[in-house]
Amino acid sequence: VFNNQAVVSTQSTGHYYITNNLRIVMDEDPQRTHKKRKAGAKFNKKKKRKQEEEENPVDTDARKRNPKAFSFQAVNKTARIVHRALDKQTRKHKVPEVDRTPVDPPPSLVAVVGPPKCGKTTLIRSLVKHYTKQNVNQVKGPLTVVTGKNRRCTFVECPNDISSMIDVAKVADLVLLMVDANFGFEMEIFEFLNIAQAHGLPRIMGVLTHLDMLKTGKAMNRTKRTLKHRFWTEVHNGAKLFYLSSMSFDLYNSRDVLNLARFISVMKFKVLTWRATHPYIVVDRVEDMTDPELIDKNKKCDRSVGLYGWVRGANLKNDTSVHVCGVGDHVISDVSLLADPCPPPGKDKEKSARRRTLNEKERLLYGPMAGVGGLIYDKDAIYIQTTERQKKNEGDDLIEELAQQKETLNEKLGTTEISIFSGSAGRIKNNDLMTVKEGRWCLAMRTRRKEKMMKRTRTRTVWRKMMVRKILKMTMMKMKVMLISRNRRVMK
């Protein structure tokens, strides 16, 4: 091989051939190129077939060329598969619904349901601590917290009686179903699920507690798997189930609570038709507005009660009959609009668009029945409640001082006194400053000549005492000098 060229010799003849592409050419069997036909019967036949294919193209798909090879092998099996696919498709079809939610929707209602001693109160306290960074000692009544820039949630603990379960199933948007993992499913859980199915079945999420009571990890995994399949049987396949394993400082683990809080914050709730067309209120504060004199005269007199809360569903009107749970049917005498005690921070869209998280001031908590929240809005007043633990701002001290005042500002100004000279014994009262007499304004002030004279005599006596002290010091110094000089002379 020389410069990518091969020199090949044949044994028979001994001729040499030089090739550039290293192709060996033998003398005995030379390679001949194929010459296509350009005329003749065979050429005309191929040409005619090519023209027919161009005019009537044939499908290259094998299914069309040979349909029998790709037909159904089992007709009944194929019918079942098609029916199942069509059923799955029709289940996804929904009737279009009218979105009746207002611009500022009320807080979503999250109900915590479960048997006694399963950790309902502890779960609410842990969620409130996660959202607002505040500790709640007692869970009494609804607790409303701000969970996002445009989202709020109201947490309600459901008592273990049939009537309370029915009331909660009617109004709850999301139900946290508490299950004691150490004991399993109890009667209260099955009762509530039956009640919820009759009232529209809101969103349900399961929460397993007391997992730390299980001794080994194998027993814990087995219990989780068993309870999960049982929960899916009762609710639906794929229902979300959370696990709260350990506790610290009488609250659940922060990581477990964080996972649960994220699902609550982003969950989309079902719009039930009956709720959207009927107004209802979850009362978070009750006030007896009856005249105290009537109560003193007759303790069984008719009462006027004020109920406060967010209106959900349709609009609420005056002079309509309402059903108060546990009391009966009554007629509304007056409906008034109050300021939102727990407003969402997303109203200012420019500021909220910049930030992804909430400030400490925006993490609001409102629960008047539990004694938390700080502000209570009334029809004609605003009540401010502060405690030692909640003192964070400088204005809290000023608010407490204003709340302790028993006199109005005008009464206080009337009793104030002014001293013109510092250290003076007499003071001028505010009522004596300006007096009206016969249409003339005159300044009623007492003479202070006597006070000035006393001040002068006081300064004179002080000055005299100082002079006497100086003179005494001078004389003592002179006497010492004389004695020293005498002693020196004697020594000499």
ChimeraX attribute file (.defattr): number of C-alpha atoms within 10 A of each C-alpha:
attribute: neighborCount
match mode: 1-to-1
recipient: residues
	/A:1	10
	/A:2	7
	/A:3	6
	/A:4	10
	/A:5	14
	/A:6	17
	/A:7	15
	/A:8	18
	/A:9	16
	/A:10	13
	/A:11	8
	/A:12	9
	/A:13	9
	/A:14	10
	/A:15	12
	/A:16	14
	/A:17	16
	/A:18	16
	/A:19	15
	/A:20	10
	/A:21	9
	/A:22	13
	/A:23	12
	/A:24	14
	/A:25	16
	/A:26	15
	/A:27	16
	/A:28	9
	/A:29	7
	/A:30	9
	/A:31	9
	/A:32	6
	/A:33	6
	/A:34	6
	/A:35	6
	/A:36	7
	/A:37	10
	/A:38	9
	/A:39	8
	/A:40	8
	/A:41	10
	/A:42	11
	/A:43	12
	/A:44	13
	/A:45	10
	/A:46	10
	/A:47	11
	/A:48	11
	/A:49	10
	/A:50	11
	/A:51	11
	/A:52	11
	/A:53	10
	/A:54	9
	/A:55	8
	/A:56	8
	/A:57	9
	/A:58	11
	/A:59	9
	/A:60	8
	/A:61	9
	/A:62	10
	/A:63	12
	/A:64	12
	/A:65	11
	/A:66	10
	/A:67	10
	/A:68	10
	/A:69	11
	/A:70	10
	/A:71	10
	/A:72	11
	/A:73	10
	/A:74	8
	/A:75	9
	/A:76	9
	/A:77	10
	/A:78	12
	/A:79	12
	/A:80	11
	/A:81	11
	/A:82	10
	/A:83	11
	/A:84	12
	/A:85	11
	/A:86	11
	/A:87	11
	/A:88	10
	/A:89	10
	/A:90	10
	/A:91	8
	/A:92	7
	/A:93	8
	/A:94	7
	/A:95	5
	/A:96	6
	/A:97	9
	/A:98	9
	/A:99	8
	/A:100	12
	/A:101	13
	/A:102	10
	/A:103	6
	/A:104	12
	/A:105	16
	/A:106	20
	/A:107	23
	/A:108	20
	/A:109	21
	/A:110	25
	/A:111	25
	/A:112	24
	/A:113	26
	/A:114	28
	/A:115	19
	/A:116	13
	/A:117	8
	/A:118	19
	/A:119	22
	/A:120	26
	/A:121	17
	/A:122	17
	/A:123	21
	/A:124	21
	/A:125	22
	/A:126	23
	/A:127	21
	/A:128	22
	/A:129	16
	/A:130	16
	/A:131	18
	/A:132	18
	/A:133	14
	/A:134	18
	/A:135	13
	/A:136	18
	/A:137	11
	/A:138	13
	/A:139	20
	/A:140	16
	/A:141	20
	/A:142	24
	/A:143	26
	/A:144	25
	/A:145	26
	/A:146	25
	/A:147	26
	/A:148	19
	/A:149	21
	/A:150	15
	/A:151	19
	/A:152	22
	/A:153	21
	/A:154	24
	/A:155	25
	/A:156	24
	/A:157	22
	/A:158	20
	/A:159	16
	/A:160	15
	/A:161	11
	/A:162	13
	/A:163	11
	/A:164	15
	/A:165	20
	/A:166	17
	/A:167	15
	/A:168	25
	/A:169	24
	/A:170	18
	/A:171	20
	/A:172	22
	/A:173	23
	/A:174	24
	/A:175	24
	/A:176	22
	/A:177	20
	/A:178	24
	/A:179	25
	/A:180	19
	/A:181	23
	/A:182	16
	/A:183	10
	/A:184	12
	/A:185	17
	/A:186	13
	/A:187	9
	/A:188	16
	/A:189	17
	/A:190	13
	/A:191	14
	/A:192	22
	/A:193	17
	/A:194	12
	/A:195	18
	/A:196	21
	/A:197	12
	/A:198	12
	/A:199	15
	/A:200	16
	/A:201	20
	/A:202	19
	/A:203	18
	/A:204	21
	/A:205	20
	/A:206	22
	/A:207	22
	/A:208	22
	/A:209	23
	/A:210	18
	/A:211	20
	/A:212	15
	/A:213	12
	/A:214	15
	/A:215	9
	/A:216	9
	/A:217	11
	/A:218	10
	/A:219	12
	/A:220	18
	/A:221	12
	/A:222	11
	/A:223	16
	/A:224	18
	/A:225	12
	/A:226	12
	/A:227	18
	/A:228	19
	/A:229	14
	/A:230	15
	/A:231	20
	/A:232	15
	/A:233	12
	/A:234	13
	/A:235	17
	/A:236	12
	/A:237	12
	/A:238	11
	/A:239	16
	/A:240	15
	/A:241	19
	/A:242	18
	/A:243	18
	/A:244	20
	/A:245	17
	/A:246	16
	/A:247	14
	/A:248	8
	/A:249	6
	/A:250	10
	/A:251	18
	/A:252	20
	/A:253	15
	/A:254	17
	/A:255	10
	/A:256	15
	/A:257	19
	/A:258	15
	/A:259	12
	/A:260	19
	/A:261	17
	/A:262	11
	/A:263	12
	/A:264	17
	/A:265	15
	/A:266	11
	/A:267	10
	/A:268	11
	/A:269	11
	/A:270	12
	/A:271	17
	/A:272	15
	/A:273	12
	/A:274	12
	/A:275	15
	/A:276	17
	/A:277	13
	/A:278	12
	/A:279	15
	/A:280	20
	/A:281	15
	/A:282	20
	/A:283	15
	/A:284	20
	/A:285	16
	/A:286	13
	/A:287	11
	/A:288	11
	/A:289	10
	/A:290	14
	/A:291	10
	/A:292	11
	/A:293	9
	/A:294	13
	/A:295	13
	/A:296	10
	/A:297	9
	/A:298	10
	/A:299	11
	/A:300	9
	/A:301	11
	/A:302	10
	/A:303	13
	/A:304	12
	/A:305	11
	/A:306	16
	/A:307	14
	/A:308	17
	/A:309	17
	/A:310	15
	/A:311	16
	/A:312	22
	/A:313	22
	/A:314	15
	/A:315	11
	/A:316	16
	/A:317	13
	/A:318	11
	/A:319	12
	/A:320	11
	/A:321	12
	/A:322	14
	/A:323	11
	/A:324	11
	/A:325	10
	/A:326	8
	/A:327	7
	/A:328	8
	/A:329	11
	/A:330	12
	/A:331	11
	/A:332	13
	/A:333	11
	/A:334	10
	/A:335	12
	/A:336	8
	/A:337	7
	/A:338	13
	/A:339	10
	/A:340	12
	/A:341	17
	/A:342	19
	/A:343	19
	/A:344	23
	/A:345	21
	/A:346	17
	/A:347	12
	/A:348	10
	/A:349	10
	/A:350	9
	/A:351	10
	/A:352	15
	/A:353	10
	/A:354	8
	/A:355	10
	/A:356	9
	/A:357	11
	/A:358	17
	/A:359	10
	/A:360	9
	/A:361	8
	/A:362	19
	/A:363	19
	/A:364	23
	/A:365	23
	/A:366	21
	/A:367	25
	/A:368	20
	/A:369	16
	/A:370	17
	/A:371	16
	/A:372	22
	/A:373	21
	/A:374	17
	/A:375	17
	/A:376	18
	/A:377	14
	/A:378	13
	/A:379	10
	/A:380	6
	/A:381	8
	/A:382	10
	/A:383	10
	/A:384	14
	/A:385	17
	/A:386	16
	/A:387	10
	/A:388	7
	/A:389	8
	/A:390	13
	/A:391	11
	/A:392	9
	/A:393	8
	/A:394	8
	/A:395	9
	/A:396	17
	/A:397	13
	/A:398	10
	/A:399	13
	/A:400	14
	/A:401	9
	/A:402	11
	/A:403	12
	/A:404	8
	/A:405	10
	/A:406	9
	/A:407	9
	/A:408	8
	/A:409	9
	/A:410	8
	/A:411	10
	/A:412	12
	/A:413	12
	/A:414	12
	/A:415	10
	/A:416	12
	/A:417	14
	/A:418	11
	/A:419	12
	/A:420	9
	/A:421	9
	/A:422	6
	/A:423	7
	/A:424	12
	/A:425	8
	/A:426	14
	/A:427	14
	/A:428	15
	/A:429	16
	/A:430	14
	/A:431	13
	/A:432	13
	/A:433	14
	/A:434	13
	/A:435	13
	/A:436	9
	/A:437	8
	/A:438	6
	/A:439	7
	/A:440	8
	/A:441	11
	/A:442	12
	/A:443	11
	/A:444	12
	/A:445	12
	/A:446	9
	/A:447	8
	/A:448	11
	/A:449	9
	/A:450	9
	/A:451	12
	/A:452	12
	/A:453	11
	/A:454	12
	/A:455	12
	/A:456	11
	/A:457	11
	/A:458	11
	/A:459	11
	/A:460	12
	/A:461	11
	/A:462	10
	/A:463	11
	/A:464	11
	/A:465	10
	/A:466	11
	/A:467	12
	/A:468	11
	/A:469	10
	/A:470	11
	/A:471	11
	/A:472	10
	/A:473	11
	/A:474	11
	/A:475	10
	/A:476	10
	/A:477	11
	/A:478	10
	/A:479	10
	/A:480	10
	/A:481	10
	/A:482	10
	/A:483	10
	/A:484	10
	/A:485	10
	/A:486	10
	/A:487	10
	/A:488	9
	/A:489	8
	/A:490	7
	/A:491	6
	/A:492	5
